[in-house]
Amino acid sequence: MRSEKTIILALVIQLIIAAFSSFLVVGLVSLTDPGSTTGAYTVQMGVSGAASDELERIMDLGESREATVFQSETAAMSAFEDREIDAVLHAEPGSDGRIHIDAIAPDGDFRTTLIVTQVKAALTDLETELRLDRTNRLTRAPLSVPDRSDSNPYYGFTYTILVPVLVFLPAFISGSIAADSLAEEFERGTFGLLRVAPLSVPQIIDGKALTMIGIAPAQAGLWLLFLELNGTTIARPIEILVLATAMTGVLVVIGAALAIWVGVRREAQLLYSLLALVVFGASLLLPENPPNLVAKLAIGSPTATSYAILGTLVLSSSVGYWVVRNSLSRHTLGD
Protein backbone atom coordinates (compact mmCIF):
# COMPACT_ATOMS: atom_id res chain seq x y z
CA MET A 1 0.00 0.00 0.00
CA ARG A 2 2.87 2.39 0.76
CA SER A 3 4.11 2.07 -2.81
CA GLU A 4 0.70 2.93 -4.29
CA LYS A 5 0.88 6.70 -3.85
CA THR A 6 -2.34 7.33 -5.79
CA ILE A 7 -4.42 5.17 -3.45
CA ILE A 8 -2.79 6.63 -0.34
CA LEU A 9 -3.34 10.17 -1.61
CA ALA A 10 -6.99 9.41 -2.36
CA LEU A 11 -7.53 8.08 1.16
CA VAL A 12 -5.79 11.09 2.72
CA ILE A 13 -7.91 13.54 0.71
CA GLN A 14 -11.14 11.89 1.82
CA LEU A 15 -9.99 11.71 5.45
CA ILE A 16 -9.24 15.44 5.37
CA ILE A 17 -12.71 16.17 3.99
CA ALA A 18 -14.28 13.98 6.68
CA ALA A 19 -12.23 15.56 9.47
CA PHE A 20 -12.93 19.13 8.44
CA SER A 21 -16.44 18.70 7.03
CA SER A 22 -18.12 20.79 9.75
CA PHE A 23 -15.52 23.53 9.38
CA LEU A 24 -15.90 23.53 5.59
CA VAL A 25 -19.68 23.65 5.79
CA VAL A 26 -19.79 26.58 8.21
CA GLY A 27 -17.08 28.51 6.39
CA LEU A 28 -18.42 28.02 2.88
CA VAL A 29 -22.01 28.70 3.91
CA SER A 30 -20.86 31.98 5.43
CA LEU A 31 -19.39 32.89 2.04
CA THR A 32 -22.35 31.74 -0.06
CA ASP A 33 -25.01 32.92 2.42
CA PRO A 34 -23.73 35.79 4.60
CA GLY A 35 -27.14 36.03 6.25
CA SER A 36 -26.39 32.76 8.06
CA THR A 37 -24.00 34.66 10.36
CA THR A 38 -26.87 36.61 11.90
CA GLY A 39 -26.07 37.51 15.48
CA ALA A 40 -22.32 36.93 15.14
CA TYR A 41 -21.55 40.51 14.02
CA THR A 42 -23.55 43.68 14.63
CA VAL A 43 -23.41 46.27 11.85
CA GLN A 44 -23.26 49.87 13.05
CA MET A 45 -25.11 52.13 10.58
CA GLY A 46 -25.19 55.90 10.52
CA VAL A 47 -28.42 57.45 9.22
CA SER A 48 -29.01 61.05 8.24
CA GLY A 49 -31.48 63.15 6.30
CA ALA A 50 -35.05 64.31 6.73
CA ALA A 51 -36.38 60.72 6.72
CA SER A 52 -33.80 59.42 9.20
CA ASP A 53 -36.29 58.89 12.05
CA GLU A 54 -38.29 56.31 10.13
CA LEU A 55 -35.14 54.64 8.89
CA GLU A 56 -33.67 54.52 12.41
CA ARG A 57 -36.74 52.73 13.75
CA ILE A 58 -36.49 50.07 11.04
CA MET A 59 -32.77 49.65 11.65
CA ASP A 60 -33.22 48.99 15.36
CA LEU A 61 -35.74 46.23 14.65
CA GLY A 62 -33.03 44.04 13.13
CA GLU A 63 -31.10 41.54 15.21
CA SER A 64 -27.64 42.27 13.77
CA ARG A 65 -27.79 46.00 13.09
CA GLU A 66 -27.86 49.21 15.09
CA ALA A 67 -28.50 52.79 13.95
CA THR A 68 -26.97 56.09 14.98
CA VAL A 69 -28.63 59.34 13.84
CA PHE A 70 -26.42 62.15 12.54
CA GLN A 71 -27.49 65.72 11.95
CA SER A 72 -26.00 65.79 8.46
CA GLU A 73 -24.58 63.49 5.84
CA THR A 74 -21.21 65.19 6.29
CA ALA A 75 -21.11 64.24 9.97
CA ALA A 76 -22.09 60.66 9.13
CA MET A 77 -19.37 60.43 6.47
CA SER A 78 -16.81 61.77 8.94
CA ALA A 79 -17.72 59.02 11.43
CA PHE A 80 -17.60 56.47 8.61
CA GLU A 81 -14.10 57.55 7.56
CA ASP A 82 -12.98 57.32 11.20
CA ARG A 83 -14.34 53.71 11.32
CA GLU A 84 -16.82 54.60 14.05
CA ILE A 85 -19.66 53.19 11.94
CA ASP A 86 -19.78 50.52 9.24
CA ALA A 87 -22.13 52.15 6.72
CA VAL A 88 -23.96 55.40 5.96
CA LEU A 89 -27.59 55.71 4.86
CA HIS A 90 -28.78 59.18 3.87
CA ALA A 91 -32.59 59.28 3.48
CA GLU A 92 -34.57 62.14 1.95
CA PRO A 93 -38.32 62.16 1.14
CA GLY A 94 -39.11 62.79 -2.49
CA SER A 95 -41.87 64.90 -4.00
CA ASP A 96 -43.59 61.75 -5.29
CA GLY A 97 -43.98 60.32 -1.79
CA ARG A 98 -41.04 57.96 -2.09
CA ILE A 99 -37.97 57.91 0.16
CA HIS A 100 -34.66 58.25 -1.68
CA ILE A 101 -31.75 56.61 0.12
CA ASP A 102 -28.05 56.78 -0.67
CA ALA A 103 -26.17 53.86 0.89
CA ILE A 104 -22.39 53.86 1.40
CA ALA A 105 -20.43 50.78 2.52
CA PRO A 106 -16.69 49.94 2.71
CA ASP A 107 -15.05 48.20 -0.19
CA GLY A 108 -12.81 45.19 -0.54
CA ASP A 109 -13.09 42.70 2.33
CA PHE A 110 -15.33 39.97 3.74
CA ARG A 111 -16.82 42.41 6.27
CA THR A 112 -18.24 44.36 3.35
CA THR A 113 -20.38 41.36 2.37
CA LEU A 114 -21.88 41.18 5.85
CA ILE A 115 -22.54 44.93 5.90
CA VAL A 116 -24.17 44.97 2.47
CA THR A 117 -26.34 42.00 3.49
CA GLN A 118 -27.63 43.88 6.55
CA VAL A 119 -28.16 47.10 4.56
CA LYS A 120 -30.18 45.19 1.98
CA ALA A 121 -32.23 43.51 4.73
CA ALA A 122 -32.96 46.88 6.38
CA LEU A 123 -34.08 48.47 3.12
CA THR A 124 -36.26 45.44 2.36
CA ASP A 125 -37.91 45.77 5.78
CA LEU A 126 -38.49 49.49 5.17
CA GLU A 127 -40.01 48.81 1.76
CA THR A 128 -42.31 46.14 3.22
CA GLU A 129 -43.55 48.47 5.95
CA LEU A 130 -44.15 51.34 3.54
CA ARG A 131 -46.14 49.07 1.25
CA LEU A 132 -48.30 47.96 4.18
CA ASP A 133 -48.86 51.54 5.35
CA ARG A 134 -49.92 52.64 1.88
CA THR A 135 -52.26 49.80 0.98
CA ASN A 136 -55.19 52.23 1.05
CA ARG A 137 -53.78 53.85 -2.09
CA LEU A 138 -54.11 50.64 -4.11
CA THR A 139 -56.84 50.38 -6.71
CA ARG A 140 -56.53 46.58 -6.92
CA ALA A 141 -55.95 43.98 -4.22
CA PRO A 142 -52.42 42.53 -4.38
CA LEU A 143 -51.77 38.83 -4.56
CA SER A 144 -51.20 37.16 -1.21
CA VAL A 145 -47.75 35.75 -0.58
CA PRO A 146 -46.80 32.90 1.77
CA ASP A 147 -45.43 33.73 5.19
CA ARG A 148 -41.67 33.90 5.49
CA SER A 149 -40.22 30.75 7.03
CA ASP A 150 -36.97 30.50 8.96
CA SER A 151 -35.21 27.81 6.94
CA ASN A 152 -31.92 26.20 7.83
CA PRO A 153 -29.11 28.19 6.12
CA TYR A 154 -27.17 24.95 5.59
CA TYR A 155 -29.99 23.28 3.66
CA GLY A 156 -29.16 24.67 0.23
CA PHE A 157 -25.41 24.25 0.69
CA THR A 158 -25.75 20.64 1.88
CA TYR A 159 -27.87 19.43 -1.03
CA THR A 160 -26.42 21.52 -3.88
CA ILE A 161 -22.71 21.44 -3.00
CA LEU A 162 -21.78 19.03 -0.21
CA VAL A 163 -23.74 15.96 -1.37
CA PRO A 164 -22.61 16.22 -5.05
CA VAL A 165 -18.97 16.65 -3.95
CA LEU A 166 -19.12 13.58 -1.72
CA VAL A 167 -20.80 11.54 -4.48
CA PHE A 168 -18.49 12.50 -7.35
CA LEU A 169 -15.13 12.75 -5.56
CA PRO A 170 -14.74 8.93 -5.29
CA ALA A 171 -15.67 8.64 -8.97
CA PHE A 172 -12.84 10.96 -10.05
CA ILE A 173 -10.39 9.12 -7.81
CA SER A 174 -11.45 5.70 -9.19
CA GLY A 175 -10.87 6.88 -12.76
CA SER A 176 -7.44 8.18 -11.78
CA ILE A 177 -6.47 4.89 -10.11
CA ALA A 178 -7.69 2.89 -13.12
CA ALA A 179 -5.56 4.97 -15.48
CA ASP A 180 -2.57 4.72 -13.17
CA SER A 181 -2.88 0.96 -12.64
CA LEU A 182 -3.24 -0.02 -16.28
CA ALA A 183 -0.62 2.45 -17.53
CA GLU A 184 1.85 1.10 -14.96
CA GLU A 185 1.36 -2.43 -16.27
CA PHE A 186 2.18 -1.32 -19.82
CA GLU A 187 5.03 0.96 -18.74
CA ARG A 188 6.78 -1.76 -16.73
CA GLY A 189 5.94 -4.50 -19.21
CA THR A 190 4.18 -6.59 -16.57
CA PHE A 191 0.88 -6.91 -18.40
CA GLY A 192 2.36 -9.80 -20.35
CA LEU A 193 3.08 -11.60 -17.09
CA LEU A 194 -0.57 -11.28 -16.09
CA ARG A 195 -1.54 -13.09 -19.29
CA VAL A 196 0.40 -16.14 -18.10
CA ALA A 197 -2.23 -16.59 -15.38
CA PRO A 198 -5.27 -18.77 -16.20
CA LEU A 199 -7.28 -15.65 -16.99
CA SER A 200 -8.34 -14.14 -20.28
CA VAL A 201 -7.44 -10.55 -21.12
CA PRO A 202 -11.05 -9.39 -20.63
CA GLN A 203 -11.05 -11.01 -17.18
CA ILE A 204 -7.85 -9.18 -16.25
CA ILE A 205 -9.35 -5.91 -17.41
CA ASP A 206 -12.54 -6.61 -15.49
CA GLY A 207 -10.56 -7.29 -12.33
CA LYS A 208 -8.88 -3.89 -12.53
CA ALA A 209 -11.69 -1.74 -13.91
CA LEU A 210 -14.74 -3.24 -12.18
CA THR A 211 -12.99 -3.01 -8.81
CA MET A 212 -12.59 0.72 -9.28
CA ILE A 213 -16.17 1.05 -10.54
CA GLY A 214 -17.44 -0.81 -7.48
CA ILE A 215 -15.37 1.09 -4.90
CA ALA A 216 -16.72 4.55 -5.79
CA PRO A 217 -20.44 3.92 -5.16
CA ALA A 218 -19.50 1.99 -2.01
CA GLN A 219 -17.70 5.09 -0.71
CA ALA A 220 -20.54 7.35 -1.83
CA GLY A 221 -22.99 5.05 -0.03
CA LEU A 222 -21.01 5.42 3.20
CA TRP A 223 -21.07 9.22 2.83
CA LEU A 224 -24.84 9.13 2.36
CA LEU A 225 -25.18 6.88 5.40
CA PHE A 226 -23.12 9.29 7.52
CA LEU A 227 -25.30 12.18 6.35
CA GLU A 228 -28.44 10.25 7.31
CA LEU A 229 -27.00 9.49 10.75
CA ASN A 230 -26.31 13.21 11.21
CA GLY A 231 -29.86 14.23 10.35
CA THR A 232 -29.55 15.02 6.63
CA THR A 233 -32.29 13.07 4.87
CA ILE A 234 -31.43 11.59 1.46
CA ALA A 235 -34.71 10.89 -0.37
CA ARG A 236 -33.47 8.74 -3.29
CA PRO A 237 -30.21 7.02 -2.23
CA ILE A 238 -30.56 4.11 -4.70
CA GLU A 239 -30.86 6.42 -7.71
CA ILE A 240 -27.92 8.49 -6.43
CA LEU A 241 -25.76 5.37 -6.15
CA VAL A 242 -26.76 4.33 -9.68
CA LEU A 243 -25.72 7.78 -10.88
CA ALA A 244 -22.43 7.51 -8.97
CA THR A 245 -21.78 4.12 -10.58
CA ALA A 246 -22.53 5.46 -14.06
CA MET A 247 -20.27 8.49 -13.61
CA THR A 248 -17.53 6.25 -12.22
CA GLY A 249 -17.90 3.98 -15.23
CA VAL A 250 -17.48 6.91 -17.61
CA LEU A 251 -14.38 8.15 -15.79
CA VAL A 252 -12.85 4.67 -15.52
CA VAL A 253 -13.44 4.19 -19.26
CA ILE A 254 -11.60 7.48 -19.91
CA GLY A 255 -8.72 6.41 -17.66
CA ALA A 256 -8.47 2.95 -19.20
CA ALA A 257 -8.59 4.29 -22.76
CA LEU A 258 -5.77 6.74 -22.03
CA ALA A 259 -3.73 3.96 -20.43
CA ILE A 260 -4.09 1.92 -23.63
CA TRP A 261 -3.09 4.71 -26.00
CA VAL A 262 -0.39 6.37 -23.89
CA GLY A 263 1.09 3.51 -21.86
CA VAL A 264 3.03 5.84 -19.53
CA ARG A 265 1.77 6.62 -16.01
CA ARG A 266 2.67 10.30 -15.82
CA GLU A 267 1.29 11.22 -19.24
CA ALA A 268 -1.83 9.11 -18.69
CA GLN A 269 -2.53 10.78 -15.35
CA LEU A 270 -2.07 14.27 -16.80
CA LEU A 271 -4.30 13.59 -19.79
CA TYR A 272 -6.91 11.94 -17.56
CA SER A 273 -7.05 14.98 -15.29
CA LEU A 274 -7.51 17.34 -18.23
CA LEU A 275 -10.02 15.17 -20.08
CA ALA A 276 -12.04 14.43 -16.92
CA LEU A 277 -12.38 18.16 -16.27
CA VAL A 278 -13.43 18.76 -19.87
CA VAL A 279 -16.04 15.98 -19.76
CA PHE A 280 -17.42 17.09 -16.40
CA GLY A 281 -17.48 20.71 -17.57
CA ALA A 282 -19.33 19.72 -20.74
CA SER A 283 -21.87 17.79 -18.66
CA LEU A 284 -22.82 21.06 -16.96
CA LEU A 285 -24.43 22.07 -20.27
CA LEU A 286 -27.01 19.29 -19.96
CA PRO A 287 -30.61 20.31 -19.14
CA GLU A 288 -29.97 18.84 -15.69
CA ASN A 289 -26.25 18.60 -15.03
CA PRO A 290 -24.90 15.85 -12.71
CA PRO A 291 -24.55 18.03 -9.55
CA ASN A 292 -28.07 19.37 -10.06
CA LEU A 293 -29.33 15.85 -10.70
CA VAL A 294 -27.80 14.63 -7.42
CA ALA A 295 -29.39 17.52 -5.55
CA LYS A 296 -32.84 16.81 -7.02
CA LEU A 297 -32.57 13.14 -6.18
CA ALA A 298 -31.37 13.92 -2.67
CA ILE A 299 -34.35 16.17 -1.89
CA GLY A 300 -36.79 13.84 -3.65
CA SER A 301 -37.87 16.01 -6.58
CA PRO A 302 -36.60 14.28 -9.75
CA THR A 303 -38.40 14.86 -13.05
CA ALA A 304 -38.81 12.78 -16.19
CA THR A 305 -35.78 14.61 -17.57
CA SER A 306 -33.81 13.55 -14.49
CA TYR A 307 -34.45 9.89 -15.13
CA ALA A 308 -33.81 10.30 -18.86
CA ILE A 309 -30.37 11.79 -18.16
CA LEU A 310 -29.68 9.09 -15.56
CA GLY A 311 -30.57 6.39 -18.11
CA THR A 312 -28.38 8.04 -20.74
CA LEU A 313 -25.41 8.10 -18.37
CA VAL A 314 -25.90 4.43 -17.49
CA LEU A 315 -26.13 3.49 -21.18
CA SER A 316 -23.08 5.60 -22.11
CA SER A 317 -21.06 4.07 -19.29
CA SER A 318 -21.99 0.51 -20.30
CA VAL A 319 -21.32 1.00 -24.01
CA GLY A 320 -18.06 2.84 -23.32
CA TYR A 321 -16.85 0.08 -21.02
CA TRP A 322 -17.67 -2.60 -23.60
CA VAL A 323 -15.82 -0.70 -26.35
CA VAL A 324 -12.70 -0.06 -24.24
CA ARG A 325 -12.68 -3.63 -22.89
CA ASN A 326 -12.69 -5.11 -26.40
CA SER A 327 -10.21 -2.55 -27.69
CA LEU A 328 -7.77 -3.35 -24.91
CA SER A 329 -8.21 -7.09 -25.55
CA ARG A 330 -7.35 -6.69 -29.26
CA HIS A 331 -4.51 -4.29 -28.40
CA THR A 332 -2.82 -6.70 -25.99
CA LEU A 333 -3.43 -9.77 -28.14
CA GLY A 334 -1.91 -7.92 -31.09
CA ASP A 335 1.23 -7.33 -29.02
Phi, psi and omega per residue, in radians:
M1 nan -0.611 -3.110
R2 -1.131 -0.501 -3.122
S3 -1.394 -0.315 -3.140
E4 -1.588 1.440 -3.043
K5 -1.112 -0.561 -3.126
T6 -1.130 -0.777 -3.137
I7 -1.154 -0.780 3.132
I8 -1.056 -0.766 -3.141
L9 -1.096 -0.702 3.123
A10 -1.085 -0.750 3.125
L11 -1.142 -0.709 3.141
V12 -1.113 -0.740 3.141
I13 -1.054 -0.790 -3.114
Q14 -1.217 -0.589 3.068
L15 -1.156 -0.643 3.101
I16 -1.139 -0.760 3.117
I17 -1.074 -0.741 3.140
A18 -1.141 -0.717 -3.079
A19 -1.215 -0.585 -3.059
F20 -1.938 0.355 -3.073
S21 -1.062 -0.774 -3.134
S22 -1.097 -0.754 3.126
F23 -1.085 -0.761 -3.140
L24 -1.112 -0.732 -3.115
V25 -1.086 -0.875 -3.099
V26 -1.107 -0.779 -3.108
G27 -1.147 -0.803 -3.101
L28 -1.248 -0.598 3.078
V29 -1.135 -0.648 3.108
S30 -1.089 -0.570 3.112
L31 -1.349 -0.736 -3.101
T32 -1.425 -0.427 -3.120
D33 -2.431 1.395 -3.092
P34 -1.008 -0.436 3.137
G35 -1.120 -0.295 -3.136
S36 -1.238 -0.214 -3.137
T37 -1.604 0.281 -3.123
T38 -0.920 2.256 3.120
G39 1.679 -0.361 -3.111
A40 -1.427 -0.410 -3.114
Y41 -2.554 2.221 -3.139
T42 -1.719 2.161 -3.118
V43 -1.530 2.178 3.108
Q44 -1.625 2.051 -3.085
M45 -2.012 2.383 3.042
G46 -1.750 2.232 -3.137
V47 -2.044 2.534 3.131
S48 -2.594 2.977 3.121
G49 1.833 2.992 -3.075
A50 -1.171 -0.407 3.140
A51 -1.807 0.403 -3.063
S52 -1.219 -0.529 -3.105
D53 -1.092 -0.799 -3.141
E54 -1.159 -0.660 3.125
L55 -1.197 -0.668 3.123
E56 -1.081 -0.736 -3.125
R57 -1.089 -0.712 3.121
I58 -1.175 -0.698 -3.131
M59 -1.049 -0.781 -3.066
D60 -1.231 -0.234 3.105
L61 -1.346 -0.333 -3.118
G62 -1.365 2.648 -3.095
E63 -1.332 -0.560 -3.017
S64 -2.057 0.510 3.105
R65 -2.553 2.576 3.086
E66 -2.348 2.613 -3.073
A67 -2.070 2.497 3.024
T68 -2.209 2.206 -3.095
V69 -1.522 2.319 3.069
F70 -2.032 2.593 -3.095
Q71 -1.212 -0.438 -3.122
S72 -2.591 2.827 3.103
E73 -1.159 -0.566 3.127
T74 -1.096 -0.751 3.123
A75 -1.141 -0.676 3.114
A76 -1.146 -0.718 3.130
M77 -1.156 -0.603 3.102
S78 -1.119 -0.758 3.101
A79 -1.150 -0.625 3.117
F80 -1.134 -0.763 3.134
E81 -1.176 -0.477 3.090
D82 -1.517 0.100 3.121
R83 1.105 0.455 3.064
E84 -1.410 -0.434 3.088
I85 -2.311 2.821 -3.078
D86 -1.626 -0.452 -3.077
A87 -2.687 2.815 3.127
V88 -2.188 2.296 3.051
L89 -2.189 1.991 3.134
H90 -1.847 2.025 -3.022
A91 -2.007 2.227 3.109
E92 -2.307 2.320 3.085
P93 -1.251 2.453 3.124
G94 -1.693 2.909 -3.129
S95 -1.194 -0.340 -3.131
D96 -1.583 0.125 3.135
G97 1.585 -0.097 3.106
R98 -1.512 2.834 3.061
I99 -1.886 2.146 -3.130
H100 -1.718 2.182 -3.044
I101 -2.179 2.247 3.003
D102 -1.791 2.117 -3.112
A103 -1.913 2.337 -3.130
I104 -2.219 2.220 -3.138
A105 -2.321 2.749 3.114
P106 -1.165 2.868 -3.059
D107 -2.140 2.412 2.844
G108 1.772 0.199 3.066
D109 -2.534 3.082 -3.094
F110 -1.148 -0.562 3.131
R111 -1.055 -0.555 3.119
T112 -1.042 -0.700 3.139
T113 -1.070 -0.750 3.123
L114 -1.135 -0.724 -3.126
I115 -1.134 -0.823 -3.128
V116 -1.089 -0.648 3.106
T117 -1.063 -0.768 -3.131
Q118 -1.234 -0.630 3.084
V119 -1.109 -0.785 3.122
K120 -1.076 -0.733 3.130
A121 -1.112 -0.707 3.138
A122 -1.131 -0.757 3.136
L123 -1.173 -0.608 3.075
T124 -1.127 -0.738 3.103
D125 -1.097 -0.710 3.126
L126 -1.126 -0.755 3.128
E127 -1.078 -0.758 3.137
T128 -1.062 -0.757 -3.130
E129 -1.167 -0.710 3.128
L130 -1.130 -0.674 3.108
R131 -1.110 -0.698 3.128
L132 -1.180 -0.693 -3.140
D133 -1.173 -0.434 -3.032
R134 -1.920 0.380 3.128
T135 -1.111 -0.433 -3.136
N136 -1.195 -0.234 3.131
R137 -1.494 -0.174 -3.072
L138 -1.300 2.478 3.078
T139 -1.659 -0.282 3.099
R140 -2.335 2.562 -3.132
A141 -1.274 2.278 3.126
P142 -1.283 2.790 3.077
L143 -1.212 2.483 3.095
S144 -1.344 2.538 3.138
V145 -2.067 2.643 3.136
P146 -1.167 2.690 3.096
D147 -1.137 2.574 3.118
R148 -1.252 2.317 3.139
S149 -1.918 2.552 3.109
D150 -1.539 1.563 -3.101
S151 -1.486 2.793 3.108
N152 -1.212 2.162 -3.107
P153 -1.150 -0.301 -3.130
Y154 -1.541 -0.105 -3.057
Y155 -1.074 -0.972 -3.109
G156 -1.080 -0.740 -3.137
F157 -1.103 -0.740 -3.075
T158 -1.077 -0.817 -3.024
Y159 -1.485 -0.467 -3.093
T160 -1.696 -0.326 -3.106
I161 -2.155 -0.978 -3.009
L162 -1.135 -0.878 -3.105
V163 -1.085 -0.833 3.085
P164 -1.030 -0.679 3.121
V165 -1.087 -0.792 -3.119
L166 -1.191 -0.484 3.136
V167 -1.375 -0.722 -3.013
F168 -1.596 -0.366 -3.141
L169 -1.038 -0.823 3.076
P170 -1.059 -0.542 3.130
A171 -1.145 -0.765 3.115
F172 -1.116 -0.701 -3.135
I173 -1.164 -0.705 3.123
S174 -1.083 -0.739 3.094
G175 -1.088 -0.682 3.123
S176 -1.140 -0.749 3.139
I177 -1.152 -0.679 3.118
A178 -1.084 -0.775 3.112
A179 -1.109 -0.740 -3.110
D180 -1.155 -0.759 -3.074
S181 -1.149 -0.830 -3.117
L182 -1.221 -0.715 3.136
A183 -1.107 -0.625 3.114
E184 -1.116 -0.672 3.121
E185 -1.081 -0.735 3.127
F186 -1.258 -0.683 -3.092
E187 -1.136 -0.722 -3.110
R188 -1.539 -0.117 3.138
G189 1.278 0.390 -3.106
T190 -1.626 -0.095 3.124
F191 -1.143 -0.572 3.091
G192 -1.104 -0.597 3.113
L193 -1.167 -0.604 3.116
L194 -1.120 -0.523 -3.114
R195 -1.262 -0.253 3.084
V196 -1.242 -0.476 3.135
A197 -1.146 2.754 -3.134
P198 -1.307 0.948 3.129
L199 -2.338 2.515 3.055
S200 -1.373 2.856 3.110
V201 -1.048 -0.768 3.080
P202 -1.031 -0.618 3.118
Q203 -1.182 -0.650 3.090
I204 -1.119 -0.768 3.126
I205 -1.110 -0.751 3.125
D206 -1.050 -0.710 -3.130
G207 -1.071 -0.644 -3.140
K208 -1.420 -0.819 -3.017
A209 -1.349 -0.804 -3.079
L210 -1.156 -0.506 3.066
T211 -1.090 -0.778 3.125
M212 -1.176 -0.640 3.120
I213 -1.178 -0.578 -3.133
G214 -1.377 -0.529 -3.089
I215 -1.178 -0.712 -3.035
A216 -1.074 -0.923 3.108
P217 -1.124 -0.488 3.073
A218 -1.123 -0.755 3.084
Q219 -1.151 -0.761 3.117
A220 -1.058 -0.677 3.111
G221 -1.099 -0.658 3.093
L222 -1.152 -0.700 3.089
W223 -1.068 -0.778 -3.142
L224 -1.116 -0.652 3.104
L225 -1.129 -0.744 3.103
F226 -1.090 -0.682 3.106
L227 -1.114 -0.741 3.110
E228 -1.070 -0.749 -3.133
L229 -1.143 -0.432 3.131
N230 -1.700 0.246 3.013
G231 1.629 0.082 3.098
T232 -1.679 1.894 -3.079
T233 -1.322 2.276 3.066
I234 -1.914 1.939 -2.981
A235 -1.254 -0.726 -3.045
R236 -2.184 1.217 -3.090
P237 -1.161 -0.611 -3.117
I238 -1.105 -0.830 3.132
E239 -1.091 -0.648 3.124
I240 -1.131 -0.713 3.125
L241 -1.187 -0.609 3.045
V242 -1.109 -0.749 3.099
L243 -1.098 -0.752 3.116
A244 -1.065 -0.700 3.121
T245 -1.137 -0.736 -3.142
A246 -1.137 -0.788 3.122
M247 -1.110 -0.693 3.101
T248 -1.095 -0.728 3.108
G249 -1.029 -0.758 3.120
V250 -1.074 -0.788 -3.098
L251 -1.229 -0.652 3.078
V252 -1.148 -0.685 3.074
V253 -1.042 -0.767 3.110
I254 -1.063 -0.820 -3.135
G255 -1.099 -0.745 -3.134
A256 -1.157 -0.724 3.137
A257 -1.082 -0.734 3.119
L258 -1.163 -0.630 3.099
A259 -1.103 -0.636 3.120
I260 -1.151 -0.857 -2.992
W261 -1.391 -0.514 -3.087
V262 -1.678 -0.926 3.093
G263 1.336 0.131 3.121
V264 -2.221 2.287 -2.997
R265 -1.023 -0.886 -3.024
R266 -1.090 -0.827 -3.133
E267 -1.153 -0.672 -3.138
A268 -1.131 -0.719 3.121
Q269 -1.140 -0.734 3.138
L270 -1.113 -0.837 -3.137
L271 -1.135 -0.648 3.100
Y272 -1.085 -0.785 -3.132
S273 -1.042 -0.772 -3.127
L274 -1.181 -0.815 -3.075
L275 -1.205 -0.625 3.104
A276 -1.103 -0.713 3.103
L277 -1.144 -0.689 3.123
V278 -1.122 -0.796 -3.124
V279 -1.121 -0.784 -3.128
F280 -1.160 -0.673 3.087
G281 -1.121 -0.696 3.109
A282 -1.151 -0.571 3.138
S283 -1.165 -0.347 3.107
L284 -1.212 -0.237 3.114
L285 -1.475 -0.128 3.120
L286 -1.141 2.727 3.110
P287 -0.936 -0.660 2.999
E288 -2.287 1.762 -3.084
N289 -1.224 2.815 -3.057
P290 -0.918 -0.811 3.105
P291 -1.057 -0.717 3.113
N292 -1.154 -0.639 3.123
L293 -1.135 -0.731 3.086
V294 -1.077 -0.765 -3.132
A295 -1.079 -0.746 -3.128
K296 -1.180 -0.638 3.081
L297 -1.214 -0.642 -3.102
A298 -1.170 -0.629 -3.132
I299 -1.609 -0.044 3.065
G300 1.407 0.583 3.124
S301 -2.259 0.836 3.094
P302 -1.276 2.698 3.108
T303 -1.985 3.122 3.072
A304 -1.071 -0.631 3.083
T305 -1.105 -0.649 3.126
S306 -1.036 -0.845 -3.117
Y307 -1.237 -0.533 3.081
A308 -1.137 -0.763 3.118
I309 -1.172 -0.691 3.098
L310 -1.066 -0.782 3.106
G311 -1.100 -0.679 3.121
T312 -1.117 -0.716 3.119
L313 -1.139 -0.718 3.114
V314 -1.107 -0.780 3.139
L315 -1.126 -0.767 -3.141
S316 -1.096 -0.714 3.133
S317 -1.118 -0.766 -3.104
S318 -1.159 -0.824 -3.140
V319 -1.117 -0.764 3.132
G320 -1.067 -0.715 3.132
Y321 -1.142 -0.728 3.130
W322 -1.088 -0.749 -3.130
V323 -1.130 -0.835 -3.107
V324 -1.168 -0.665 3.130
R325 -1.060 -0.820 3.133
N326 -1.229 -0.625 3.107
S327 -1.136 -0.736 3.131
L328 -1.168 -0.623 3.104
S329 -1.083 -0.829 -3.141
R330 -1.159 -0.636 -3.114
H331 -1.119 -0.817 -3.106
T332 -1.260 -0.657 3.102
L333 -1.163 -0.581 3.109
G334 -1.167 -0.534 3.114
D335 -1.200 nan nan
